[in-house]
Amino acid sequence: MSSKVFGIAGVDEAGRGPMIGPLVVCGVLVNPSDLRNLEALGLKDSKTLSSSRREQLELRIRDLASKIVLQTIAASEIDARRRRGTTLNEIEVDAFAAVIQSLRPLEVFVDAADVNADRFGAAIAIRSGLAAEKTRFISEHKADAKYPIVSAASIVAKVERDRRIRELHGEYGDFGSGYPNDPKSIDFVRGLMLEGQEMPDIVRRSWESVKRIRSELGQTDLSRY
C-alpha cells in the first residue's frame, strides 16, 4: 500500500539547453513546519547565484529537506528519445512526474517547461498518478524566481549538473559548460568533427547547435554522428 501524500515540494531542472552533458531534474520535499526556515535562506533562481554560493546553499537545503530526489537524463538518452519522436517537453514531463511520484507531496510547485504552464502541470499530474490522490499541482513559468521551494530544487539540480560536468571534464577534457554559446563547447564539438572523430555520447547530436556546426564545416556524412 502506498504512503499518504505529505509536505510541500518544488521541482525544477538544470541543463535543458546545453548541447553537451545531461539534463538533471530535482525535487525537494519539506515538512510545512520547515518551509519558513527554507524561505529564510533567501533562495533565488540558481542562474543568478555564483557556483560557490549555490554549493553553500545546497548544504543548507539538504539539512532542511525531508527528501530530495534527483533524476539525470543523459545526452544519449535524450537523442534516442528524440529520434523516436519524443519532444524535449515530453522528456521533462516524464522526469518531473517520476520525481514527484517518488516525493509524494501534498502540494507541489513546478517550473513549467512548456509555453503553456497549465498544460505542463496537467500532464505531470496525470503521469505521476498523484492527481487522483488530491495532490495540488502549481505549474508556473519562472517559478524558480517566485517560490523558494522551487529555487531550492533549481539550486540542487544546478549543483548536481555542475558536478557531473566536472566528472566529464576529467574524462573528455575541458569542454566548458556545454551550452551552445560557450566558445569552449563550440570548439570541442568543432574539433571532433574536423578530426573526423566519432561524436561521444555526451554530445546531444540531435541539437540544432551541433547540426549548425556540422553545416558550417560542410559535412554531410552523418553516419558517425
C-alpha positions as CSV (number, residue, x, y, z in Angstrom):
1,M,0.0,0.0,0.0
2,S,1.4,3.4,-1.0
3,S,2.2,6.0,1.7
4,K,0.0,9.1,2.1
5,V,0.8,12.3,0.3
6,F,2.6,14.7,2.6
7,G,4.6,18.0,2.6
8,I,5.4,20.7,0.1
9,A,7.7,20.1,-2.8
10,G,9.4,22.1,-5.6
11,V,10.7,20.6,-8.9
12,D,13.0,22.2,-11.4
13,E,15.7,21.2,-13.9
14,A,19.2,22.2,-14.9
15,G,20.6,21.6,-18.3
16,R,17.7,21.8,-20.7
17,G,19.5,23.9,-23.3
18,P,23.1,22.6,-23.4
19,M,24.5,20.7,-26.4
20,I,26.8,18.7,-24.2
21,G,26.0,16.9,-20.9
22,P,22.9,15.6,-19.1
23,L,19.6,17.1,-18.1
24,V,19.1,17.0,-14.3
25,V,15.7,17.2,-12.7
26,C,15.5,17.7,-8.9
27,G,12.6,17.6,-6.5
28,V,12.9,18.9,-2.9
29,L,10.3,18.0,-0.3
30,V,9.9,19.8,3.0
31,N,7.8,19.5,6.1
32,P,5.4,22.5,6.1
33,S,6.9,23.5,9.5
34,D,10.3,23.8,7.9
35,L,9.2,26.0,5.0
36,R,9.8,29.2,6.9
37,N,13.4,28.2,7.6
38,L,13.9,27.4,3.9
39,E,12.5,30.8,2.9
40,A,14.8,32.5,5.5
41,L,17.8,31.3,3.4
42,G,17.0,33.9,0.8
43,L,16.9,31.5,-2.1
44,K,16.9,32.7,-5.7
45,D,16.9,31.2,-9.1
46,S,20.2,29.2,-9.4
47,K,21.2,31.1,-12.5
48,T,21.5,34.3,-10.6
49,L,23.9,32.8,-8.0
50,S,27.7,32.1,-8.1
51,S,28.7,28.5,-8.1
52,S,30.2,28.8,-4.6
53,R,27.0,30.4,-3.3
54,R,25.0,27.6,-4.8
55,E,27.1,25.0,-3.2
56,Q,26.8,26.7,0.2
57,L,23.0,26.8,-0.1
58,E,22.8,23.3,-1.3
59,L,24.2,22.1,2.0
60,R,21.6,24.1,3.9
61,I,18.8,22.9,1.7
62,R,19.8,19.3,2.3
63,D,19.8,19.9,6.0
64,L,16.2,21.2,5.9
65,A,14.7,18.9,3.3
66,S,12.7,15.8,4.2
67,K,13.6,14.2,0.9
68,I,15.5,15.1,-2.2
69,V,15.1,13.2,-5.5
70,L,17.3,13.6,-8.5
71,Q,16.9,12.2,-12.0
72,T,19.6,12.5,-14.6
73,I,18.8,12.1,-18.3
74,A,22.0,11.5,-20.3
75,A,22.6,13.2,-23.7
76,S,22.5,9.8,-25.4
77,E,19.0,9.1,-23.9
78,I,17.7,12.5,-25.0
79,D,18.9,11.8,-28.5
80,A,17.5,8.3,-28.6
81,R,14.1,9.5,-27.4
82,R,14.0,12.4,-29.8
83,R,14.8,10.0,-32.7
84,R,11.6,8.2,-31.7
85,G,9.7,11.4,-31.9
86,T,9.6,12.4,-28.3
87,T,9.9,16.1,-27.7
88,L,12.1,17.6,-25.0
89,N,9.0,18.8,-23.2
90,E,7.7,15.3,-23.1
91,I,11.0,14.0,-21.8
92,E,10.8,16.6,-19.0
93,V,7.2,15.7,-18.2
94,D,8.3,12.1,-17.7
95,A,11.2,13.1,-15.5
96,F,9.2,15.6,-13.4
97,A,6.4,13.1,-13.0
98,A,8.8,10.4,-11.8
99,V,10.4,12.7,-9.3
100,I,7.0,13.8,-7.9
101,Q,5.8,10.2,-7.8
102,S,8.8,9.4,-5.5
103,L,8.3,12.5,-3.3
104,R,4.5,12.1,-2.9
105,P,3.9,15.7,-1.8
106,L,0.5,17.1,-0.8
107,E,1.4,20.2,-2.7
108,V,4.0,20.7,-5.5
109,F,5.3,23.7,-7.3
110,V,7.0,23.2,-10.7
111,D,8.8,25.5,-13.1
112,A,6.9,24.9,-16.3
113,A,8.9,23.9,-19.3
114,D,6.0,24.1,-21.7
115,V,4.9,27.5,-23.1
116,N,1.5,26.5,-21.7
117,A,2.2,26.2,-18.0
118,D,-1.2,24.8,-17.2
119,R,-0.8,22.0,-19.8
120,F,2.6,21.1,-18.4
121,G,1.2,20.9,-14.9
122,A,-1.8,18.8,-16.0
123,A,0.4,16.4,-17.9
124,I,2.7,15.9,-14.8
125,A,-0.3,15.5,-12.6
126,I,-1.8,12.7,-14.7
127,R,1.5,10.9,-15.4
128,S,2.6,10.9,-11.8
129,G,-0.6,9.3,-10.7
130,L,-1.0,11.8,-7.8
131,A,-3.8,13.7,-9.3
132,A,-6.1,11.0,-8.1
133,E,-4.7,11.4,-4.6
134,K,-5.6,15.1,-4.3
135,T,-2.0,16.4,-4.6
136,R,-2.2,20.1,-5.6
137,F,-0.1,21.0,-8.6
138,I,1.0,24.6,-9.2
139,S,2.8,24.9,-12.6
140,E,4.1,28.4,-13.5
141,H,6.8,30.0,-15.6
142,K,9.7,31.4,-13.7
143,A,8.6,29.5,-10.6
144,D,12.2,29.3,-9.5
145,A,12.2,33.1,-9.0
146,K,8.8,33.2,-7.3
147,Y,8.8,30.3,-4.9
148,P,11.7,29.4,-2.5
149,I,10.8,25.7,-2.6
150,V,11.4,25.7,-6.4
151,S,14.5,27.8,-6.0
152,A,15.8,25.1,-3.7
153,A,15.2,22.5,-6.4
154,S,16.8,24.7,-9.0
155,I,19.9,25.1,-6.9
156,V,20.3,21.4,-6.1
157,A,19.8,20.5,-9.7
158,K,22.4,23.0,-10.9
159,V,24.9,21.9,-8.3
160,E,24.4,18.3,-9.3
161,R,24.8,19.0,-13.0
162,D,27.9,21.0,-12.4
163,R,29.4,18.0,-10.5
164,R,28.5,15.8,-13.5
165,I,30.1,18.2,-15.9
166,R,33.3,18.3,-13.8
167,E,33.4,14.5,-13.9
168,L,33.0,14.6,-17.7
169,H,35.8,17.1,-18.0
170,G,38.1,14.6,-16.3
171,E,37.2,12.0,-18.9
172,Y,36.9,14.2,-22.1
173,G,38.9,17.3,-21.3
174,D,37.6,20.8,-20.6
175,F,34.7,21.4,-23.0
176,G,33.3,24.3,-20.9
177,S,29.7,24.4,-19.7
178,G,28.2,22.6,-22.7
179,Y,26.0,25.5,-23.6
180,P,25.7,26.5,-27.3
181,N,27.1,30.0,-26.6
182,D,30.2,28.7,-24.8
183,P,33.3,29.1,-27.0
184,K,34.9,26.1,-25.3
185,S,31.9,23.9,-26.0
186,I,31.7,25.0,-29.7
187,D,35.5,24.4,-30.2
188,F,35.1,20.9,-28.6
189,V,32.4,19.8,-31.0
190,R,34.1,21.5,-34.0
191,G,37.4,19.9,-33.1
192,L,35.9,16.4,-33.1
193,M,34.3,17.0,-36.4
194,L,37.5,18.4,-38.0
195,E,39.5,15.4,-36.8
196,G,36.9,13.0,-38.1
197,Q,36.3,11.5,-34.6
198,E,33.1,9.8,-33.6
199,M,31.0,12.1,-31.6
200,P,30.9,10.9,-27.9
201,D,27.6,10.1,-26.2
202,I,27.9,13.2,-24.0
203,V,27.1,15.4,-27.1
204,R,23.4,15.9,-27.9
205,R,23.8,15.0,-31.6
206,S,20.1,16.0,-32.3
207,W,20.7,19.6,-31.1
208,E,20.4,22.3,-33.7
209,S,23.6,23.9,-32.5
210,V,25.5,20.7,-33.2
211,K,23.9,20.4,-36.7
212,R,24.8,24.1,-37.4
213,I,28.5,23.5,-36.6
214,R,28.4,20.4,-38.9
215,S,26.8,22.5,-41.6
216,E,29.3,25.3,-41.3
217,L,32.1,22.8,-41.8
218,G,30.3,21.5,-44.9
219,Q,30.0,17.9,-43.5
220,T,27.1,15.9,-44.9
221,D,28.1,12.4,-43.8
222,L,26.1,11.9,-40.7
223,S,26.8,8.2,-40.2
224,R,29.4,8.7,-37.4
225,Y,27.4,11.3,-35.6
